[in-house]
Amino acid sequence: MTEPSDVHATRAAYNTVAADYAGLLRNELDTKPFDRAMLGTFAELVRSSGGRAVADIGCGPGRITAYLNSLGLAAFGIDLSPEMVAVARRDHPGLQFGIGTMEALEITDGTLDGIVAWYSIIHTPPARLPRVFAEFNRTLLDGGLVLLAFQAGDGPRHLDFAYGHEIDLDAYRLQPERISELLVQAGLVVEAQLLREPDGKYEKTRQAYLLARKPAAA
């Protein structure tokens, strides 16, 4: 099967920026109370159901994976970029990281208590997001949770320079209402939404967070 050109471009871009990306964002959560609150709520809900197994899809250098583990979850990371995975394994040697794509996860049906996709759906063209969310549904246990974070807005933004490197990458700003619709169409139930204003420093648009659950089988 021929790989979509956007998947190739995303892998190439993140292979290029991996080391500098990791260094620049290493301590970003320290300055993001809303991010910590959403991740903390997700972790508490997973633990309260007796679960721990969580996949960080599009994990990059593993900072969110490591944070989830610090909250008592058994999180592992998957990323499209081999260089990102190499950095994650270097920086977090006690955790598990693998190479893969969110559109075809090599995860057994119904085995995850939770999935986090932290600013990782933004490089998938919106027309293919139903396939991504169907994969999330497939791999979750009944009652399992999905937490998404993404930039709110409309349309693609092309990046030709980021993290000190020339790249060729599209990033999509997404409307929370539309993403909620797609989650519901994939069989998930949206339980919470947070939309916050940009931080006034690096962010140029509002930031969105959605929490959804796979309902129990009838």
KOLLUM-307976 format. One record per residue (C-alpha): residue in one letter; x, y, z. Coordinates in steps of 0.02 Angstrom, whole numbers, plus 50000, padded with zeros to 5 digits. Layout:
// KOLLUM-307976
<pt tiro="A" u="X" v="Y" w="Z"/>
...
//
This chain:
// KOLLUM-307976
<pt tiro="M" u="50000" v="50000" w="50000"/>
<pt tiro="T" u="50070" v="50169" w="49949"/>
<pt tiro="E" u="50103" v="50285" w="50095"/>
<pt tiro="P" u="50010" v="50452" w="50087"/>
<pt tiro="S" u="50126" v="50597" w="50048"/>
<pt tiro="D" u="50076" v="50689" w="50208"/>
<pt tiro="V" u="50132" v="50541" w="50314"/>
<pt tiro="H" u="50301" v="50542" w="50227"/>
<pt tiro="A" u="50315" v="50731" w="50251"/>
<pt tiro="T" u="50269" v="50720" w="50436"/>
<pt tiro="R" u="50397" v="50584" w="50469"/>
<pt tiro="A" u="50534" v="50680" w="50376"/>
<pt tiro="A" u="50497" v="50842" w="50468"/>
<pt tiro="Y" u="50499" v="50766" w="50641"/>
<pt tiro="N" u="50653" v="50663" w="50602"/>
<pt tiro="T" u="50738" v="50828" w="50561"/>
<pt tiro="V" u="50686" v="50924" w="50717"/>
<pt tiro="A" u="50683" v="50783" w="50845"/>
<pt tiro="A" u="50831" v="50831" w="50953"/>
<pt tiro="D" u="50794" v="51018" w="50958"/>
<pt tiro="Y" u="50608" v="50989" w="50981"/>
<pt tiro="A" u="50644" v="50881" w="51134"/>
<pt tiro="G" u="50759" v="51010" w="51209"/>
<pt tiro="L" u="50643" v="51158" w="51183"/>
<pt tiro="L" u="50487" v="51073" w="51251"/>
<pt tiro="R" u="50565" v="50968" w="51388"/>
<pt tiro="N" u="50492" v="51071" w="51531"/>
<pt tiro="E" u="50343" v="51148" w="51441"/>
<pt tiro="L" u="50214" v="51066" w="51555"/>
<pt tiro="D" u="50285" v="51163" w="51701"/>
<pt tiro="T" u="50208" v="51321" w="51628"/>
<pt tiro="K" u="50043" v="51244" w="51567"/>
<pt tiro="P" u="49922" v="51222" w="51713"/>
<pt tiro="F" u="49774" v="51184" w="51600"/>
<pt tiro="D" u="49874" v="51048" w="51512"/>
<pt tiro="R" u="49921" v="50969" w="51679"/>
<pt tiro="A" u="49740" v="50981" w="51736"/>
<pt tiro="M" u="49673" v="50888" w="51584"/>
<pt tiro="L" u="49808" v="50755" w="51592"/>
<pt tiro="G" u="49779" v="50737" w="51779"/>
<pt tiro="T" u="49591" v="50719" w="51757"/>
<pt tiro="F" u="49619" v="50588" w="51622"/>
<pt tiro="A" u="49737" v="50491" w="51733"/>
<pt tiro="E" u="49620" v="50498" w="51882"/>
<pt tiro="L" u="49473" v="50435" w="51779"/>
<pt tiro="V" u="49576" v="50292" w="51707"/>
<pt tiro="R" u="49638" v="50240" w="51879"/>
<pt tiro="S" u="49465" v="50254" w="51957"/>
<pt tiro="S" u="49401" v="50124" w="51835"/>
<pt tiro="G" u="49540" v="50006" w="51886"/>
<pt tiro="G" u="49640" v="50034" w="51727"/>
<pt tiro="R" u="49821" v="50081" w="51694"/>
<pt tiro="A" u="49866" v="50034" w="51514"/>
<pt tiro="V" u="49877" v="50193" w="51410"/>
<pt tiro="A" u="49949" v="50229" w="51238"/>
<pt tiro="D" u="50023" v="50400" w="51200"/>
<pt tiro="I" u="49993" v="50408" w="51012"/>
<pt tiro="G" u="50110" v="50527" w="50923"/>
<pt tiro="C" u="50219" v="50532" w="51077"/>
<pt tiro="G" u="50365" v="50628" w="51003"/>
<pt tiro="P" u="50511" v="50630" w="51127"/>
<pt tiro="G" u="50405" v="50550" w="51263"/>
<pt tiro="R" u="50377" v="50695" w="51382"/>
<pt tiro="I" u="50189" v="50664" w="51395"/>
<pt tiro="T" u="50216" v="50476" w="51409"/>
<pt tiro="A" u="50332" v="50506" w="51556"/>
<pt tiro="Y" u="50210" v="50626" w="51637"/>
<pt tiro="L" u="50069" v="50500" w="51623"/>
<pt tiro="N" u="50179" v="50370" w="51707"/>
<pt tiro="S" u="50215" v="50493" w="51847"/>
<pt tiro="L" u="50026" v="50500" w="51874"/>
<pt tiro="G" u="50017" v="50314" w="51906"/>
<pt tiro="L" u="49978" v="50249" w="51732"/>
<pt tiro="A" u="50070" v="50115" w="51632"/>
<pt tiro="A" u="50092" v="50224" w="51479"/>
<pt tiro="F" u="50190" v="50182" w="51322"/>
<pt tiro="G" u="50224" v="50287" w="51168"/>
<pt tiro="I" u="50203" v="50266" w="50981"/>
<pt tiro="D" u="50268" v="50388" w="50853"/>
<pt tiro="L" u="50286" v="50397" w="50664"/>
<pt tiro="S" u="50463" v="50467" w="50674"/>
<pt tiro="P" u="50607" v="50346" w="50710"/>
<pt tiro="E" u="50715" v="50493" w="50768"/>
<pt tiro="M" u="50582" v="50548" w="50892"/>
<pt tiro="V" u="50569" v="50371" w="50958"/>
<pt tiro="A" u="50759" v="50363" w="50976"/>
<pt tiro="V" u="50757" v="50524" w="51078"/>
<pt tiro="A" u="50614" v="50459" w="51185"/>
<pt tiro="R" u="50707" v="50298" w="51222"/>
<pt tiro="R" u="50865" v="50396" w="51265"/>
<pt tiro="D" u="50777" v="50519" w="51380"/>
<pt tiro="H" u="50658" v="50392" w="51461"/>
<pt tiro="P" u="50750" v="50225" w="51461"/>
<pt tiro="G" u="50628" v="50144" w="51582"/>
<pt tiro="L" u="50478" v="50167" w="51466"/>
<pt tiro="Q" u="50422" v="50079" w="51308"/>
<pt tiro="F" u="50418" v="50169" w="51140"/>
<pt tiro="G" u="50384" v="50102" w="50966"/>
<pt tiro="I" u="50369" v="50163" w="50787"/>
<pt tiro="G" u="50196" v="50163" w="50709"/>
<pt tiro="T" u="50054" v="50260" w="50630"/>
<pt tiro="M" u="49892" v="50310" w="50714"/>
<pt tiro="E" u="49793" v="50256" w="50561"/>
<pt tiro="A" u="49848" v="50074" w="50580"/>
<pt tiro="L" u="49895" v="50039" w="50760"/>
<pt tiro="E" u="49982" v="49874" w="50795"/>
<pt tiro="I" u="49881" v="49852" w="50954"/>
<pt tiro="T" u="49761" v="49710" w="50992"/>
<pt tiro="D" u="49575" v="49749" w="50994"/>
<pt tiro="G" u="49504" v="49804" w="51160"/>
<pt tiro="T" u="49664" v="49808" w="51263"/>
<pt tiro="L" u="49689" v="49991" w="51311"/>
<pt tiro="D" u="49615" v="50082" w="51459"/>
<pt tiro="G" u="49657" v="50249" w="51379"/>
<pt tiro="I" u="49732" v="50342" w="51232"/>
<pt tiro="V" u="49811" v="50514" w="51231"/>
<pt tiro="A" u="49841" v="50604" w="51066"/>
<pt tiro="W" u="49927" v="50764" w="51121"/>
<pt tiro="Y" u="49937" v="50882" w="50972"/>
<pt tiro="S" u="49967" v="50731" w="50861"/>
<pt tiro="I" u="49807" v="50726" w="50756"/>
<pt tiro="I" u="49851" v="50897" w="50684"/>
<pt tiro="H" u="49955" v="50830" w="50540"/>
<pt tiro="T" u="49822" v="50709" w="50476"/>
<pt tiro="P" u="49708" v="50783" w="50342"/>
<pt tiro="P" u="49534" v="50800" w="50421"/>
<pt tiro="A" u="49459" v="50685" w="50290"/>
<pt tiro="R" u="49561" v="50541" w="50363"/>
<pt tiro="L" u="49524" v="50575" w="50547"/>
<pt tiro="P" u="49374" v="50455" w="50548"/>
<pt tiro="R" u="49497" v="50314" w="50514"/>
<pt tiro="V" u="49606" v="50373" w="50659"/>
<pt tiro="F" u="49461" v="50380" w="50780"/>
<pt tiro="A" u="49398" v="50210" w="50722"/>
<pt tiro="E" u="49570" v="50141" w="50768"/>
<pt tiro="F" u="49558" v="50222" w="50939"/>
<pt tiro="N" u="49387" v="50142" w="50966"/>
<pt tiro="R" u="49450" v="49972" w="50907"/>
<pt tiro="T" u="49596" v="49966" w="51029"/>
<pt tiro="L" u="49503" v="50030" w="51182"/>
<pt tiro="L" u="49420" v="49923" w="51313"/>
<pt tiro="D" u="49238" v="49961" w="51348"/>
<pt tiro="G" u="49239" v="50116" w="51458"/>
<pt tiro="G" u="49411" v="50168" w="51396"/>
<pt tiro="L" u="49453" v="50352" w="51376"/>
<pt tiro="V" u="49525" v="50460" w="51238"/>
<pt tiro="L" u="49605" v="50630" w="51272"/>
<pt tiro="L" u="49643" v="50744" w="51125"/>
<pt tiro="A" u="49734" v="50911" w="51121"/>
<pt tiro="F" u="49745" v="51021" w="50966"/>
<pt tiro="Q" u="49744" v="51199" w="50903"/>
<pt tiro="A" u="49568" v="51265" w="50874"/>
<pt tiro="G" u="49526" v="51350" w="50710"/>
<pt tiro="D" u="49502" v="51318" w="50526"/>
<pt tiro="G" u="49612" v="51255" w="50387"/>
<pt tiro="P" u="49792" v="51205" w="50361"/>
<pt tiro="R" u="49947" v="51303" w="50404"/>
<pt tiro="H" u="50106" v="51265" w="50308"/>
<pt tiro="L" u="50268" v="51261" w="50405"/>
<pt tiro="D" u="50432" v="51283" w="50313"/>
<pt tiro="F" u="50538" v="51324" w="50466"/>
<pt tiro="A" u="50522" v="51261" w="50644"/>
<pt tiro="Y" u="50634" v="51221" w="50793"/>
<pt tiro="G" u="50784" v="51292" w="50701"/>
<pt tiro="H" u="50764" v="51187" w="50543"/>
<pt tiro="E" u="50692" v="51202" w="50369"/>
<pt tiro="I" u="50546" v="51081" w="50350"/>
<pt tiro="D" u="50397" v="51049" w="50236"/>
<pt tiro="L" u="50246" v="51012" w="50344"/>
<pt tiro="D" u="50060" v="51050" w="50354"/>
<pt tiro="A" u="49972" v="51072" w="50521"/>
<pt tiro="Y" u="49782" v="51081" w="50532"/>
<pt tiro="R" u="49686" v="51191" w="50650"/>
<pt tiro="L" u="49524" v="51103" w="50695"/>
<pt tiro="Q" u="49352" v="51153" w="50758"/>
<pt tiro="P" u="49312" v="51065" w="50923"/>
<pt tiro="E" u="49130" v="51043" w="50871"/>
<pt tiro="R" u="49181" v="50951" w="50713"/>
<pt tiro="I" u="49306" v="50840" w="50804"/>
<pt tiro="S" u="49170" v="50800" w="50931"/>
<pt tiro="E" u="49056" v="50747" w="50789"/>
<pt tiro="L" u="49190" v="50634" w="50717"/>
<pt tiro="L" u="49221" v="50553" w="50886"/>
<pt tiro="V" u="49035" v="50518" w="50904"/>
<pt tiro="Q" u="49028" v="50446" w="50729"/>
<pt tiro="A" u="49170" v="50330" w="50778"/>
<pt tiro="G" u="49066" v="50263" w="50923"/>
<pt tiro="L" u="49138" v="50368" w="51064"/>
<pt tiro="V" u="49046" v="50481" w="51186"/>
<pt tiro="V" u="49117" v="50654" w="51220"/>
<pt tiro="E" u="49117" v="50688" w="51407"/>
<pt tiro="A" u="49213" v="50851" w="51425"/>
<pt tiro="Q" u="49284" v="50995" w="51324"/>
<pt tiro="L" u="49403" v="51135" w="51370"/>
<pt tiro="L" u="49439" v="51282" w="51255"/>
<pt tiro="R" u="49566" v="51407" w="51317"/>
<pt tiro="E" u="49640" v="51567" w="51249"/>
<pt tiro="P" u="49819" v="51572" w="51182"/>
<pt tiro="D" u="49953" v="51603" w="51310"/>
<pt tiro="G" u="50007" v="51766" w="51228"/>
<pt tiro="K" u="50186" v="51707" w="51213"/>
<pt tiro="Y" u="50204" v="51567" w="51085"/>
<pt tiro="E" u="50026" v="51517" w="51044"/>
<pt tiro="K" u="49930" v="51610" w="50909"/>
<pt tiro="T" u="49762" v="51523" w="50922"/>
<pt tiro="R" u="49648" v="51447" w="51052"/>
<pt tiro="Q" u="49691" v="51275" w="51118"/>
<pt tiro="A" u="49562" v="51136" w="51127"/>
<pt tiro="Y" u="49551" v="50979" w="51234"/>
<pt tiro="L" u="49420" v="50843" w="51214"/>
<pt tiro="L" u="49390" v="50694" w="51328"/>
<pt tiro="A" u="49286" v="50550" w="51258"/>
<pt tiro="R" u="49241" v="50375" w="51316"/>
<pt tiro="K" u="49204" v="50210" w="51230"/>
<pt tiro="P" u="49036" v="50158" w="51301"/>
<pt tiro="A" u="49008" v="49988" w="51378"/>
<pt tiro="A" u="48935" v="49858" w="51262"/>
<pt tiro="A" u="48747" v="49842" w="51270"/>
//
